[in-house]
């Protein structure tokens, strides 16, 4: 059974400092009045148009097999191949901030308002990540309420295009989930529209199943290394 997910925008708003860091401004650097003004303008643009909406469907590991295999282009060392069969619960998901956000960013870039467009893009990208984190929390809470998981389990999201899971996995994920219901479509290059959308699988299980070292060949192409702080947190829990 599919479940829809709507989140009040204020619960997905990134911290000011996080936005500046995403813009390449270190936390210990004083922000100029011009940058502050651009940030304020971008935030005022975002508030009336950002609408975090998601869709998720629980699946068994066996049901997820075909989705993960996709077109057979996954890296042989993709960590998720060893993670999801050990999961207590799985759910595929898709989430978007809505078409207006992506359209406004595109319009700003087209009109060469690059600083404002980039700032709005950072706010939206971070908001999408926070919305997915909230979706993970809600999924974990529901599993716990229904007695389907343990309090020490973690729900962590994994997405096609990252960590060796080939982006072509989007095709079978979309065929099963049908996120067109919430306005998300997929083109022939597996790019989602609206652009500020995220899809993947939520994996519930003990901390140790999620641990891996980011030393694979595909890690060299990663631009975010978002798994690093997550691994550090898991390591601390396991060794505590």
BELLINFEN-V376370 format. One record per residue. N is the residue number from 0. D_CENTER is the distance of its C-alpha to the mean C-alpha in Angstrom with 1 decimal. Layout:
[[N/D_CENTER] [N/D_CENTER]]
//
This chain:
[[0/21.6] [1/18.6] [2/17.4] [3/16.2] [4/14.3] [5/15.3] [6/14.5] [7/17.0] [8/15.8] [9/17.5] [10/15.2] [11/12.2] [12/14.3] [13/13.8] [14/16.9] [15/19.4] [16/19.6] [17/15.9] [18/16.2] [19/19.4] [20/18.1] [21/15.5] [22/18.6] [23/20.3] [24/22.5] [25/23.2] [26/23.4] [27/27.2] [28/27.9] [29/29.5] [30/27.8] [31/30.3] [32/31.3] [33/30.2] [34/26.6] [35/26.7] [36/28.0] [37/25.4] [38/22.6] [39/24.6] [40/25.0] [41/21.4] [42/20.4] [43/23.3] [44/22.1] [45/18.6] [46/19.8] [47/21.7] [48/19.3] [49/15.8] [50/15.3] [51/12.0] [52/12.7] [53/11.2] [54/12.9] [55/13.0] [56/15.9] [57/17.2] [58/18.6] [59/20.9] [60/20.5] [61/23.2] [62/21.6] [63/18.4] [64/20.7] [65/21.2] [66/17.6] [67/16.7] [68/19.9] [69/19.2] [70/21.8] [71/22.8] [72/21.2] [73/19.0] [74/20.2] [75/22.8] [76/21.3] [77/17.7] [78/17.0] [79/15.3] [80/18.7] [81/20.3] [82/17.7] [83/17.2] [84/21.0] [85/21.5] [86/19.0] [87/20.6] [88/18.2] [89/15.5] [90/13.7] [91/11.9] [92/9.7] [93/8.8] [94/8.1] [95/9.8] [96/11.6] [97/14.6] [98/16.9] [99/18.9] [100/16.4] [101/15.9] [102/19.7] [103/20.6] [104/18.8] [105/20.5] [106/23.8] [107/23.8] [108/23.4] [109/26.0] [110/28.4] [111/27.9] [112/26.6] [113/24.5] [114/24.1] [115/23.1] [116/20.7] [117/19.0] [118/18.8] [119/17.4] [120/14.8] [121/13.8] [122/13.9] [123/11.7] [124/9.0] [125/9.1] [126/9.6] [127/6.5] [128/4.7] [129/7.8] [130/7.8] [131/5.2] [132/7.4] [133/10.3] [134/9.7] [135/9.9] [136/12.9] [137/14.5] [138/14.3] [139/15.9] [140/18.4] [141/19.4] [142/20.0] [143/22.0] [144/24.0] [145/24.9] [146/25.9] [147/23.6] [148/22.2] [149/23.4] [150/22.8] [151/22.1] [152/19.3] [153/15.6] [154/12.6] [155/9.8] [156/6.9] [157/7.7] [158/7.0] [159/10.2] [160/11.3] [161/10.6] [162/13.1] [163/15.7] [164/14.1] [165/15.5] [166/13.8] [167/16.7] [168/15.1] [169/13.5] [170/17.1] [171/17.9] [172/14.7] [173/15.5] [174/19.1] [175/18.6] [176/16.0] [177/17.6] [178/14.9] [179/17.8] [180/18.8] [181/16.3] [182/16.9] [183/14.4] [184/16.3] [185/16.2] [186/18.8] [187/20.9] [188/18.8] [189/15.7] [190/14.2] [191/12.7] [192/14.6] [193/13.9] [194/12.2] [195/9.8] [196/7.9] [197/4.9] [198/6.6] [199/7.6] [200/9.7] [201/10.1] [202/12.9] [203/15.5] [204/18.2] [205/20.2] [206/19.0] [207/21.0] [208/19.3] [209/16.1] [210/18.2] [211/18.7] [212/19.9] [213/18.1] [214/21.4] [215/20.8] [216/22.0] [217/18.7] [218/17.5] [219/20.0] [220/18.0] [221/14.8] [222/14.5] [223/12.1] [224/13.2] [225/10.5] [226/11.9] [227/15.2] [228/15.1] [229/13.5] [230/16.4] [231/18.9] [232/18.1] [233/18.5] [234/21.7] [235/23.1] [236/22.8] [237/24.3] [238/27.1] [239/27.8]]
//
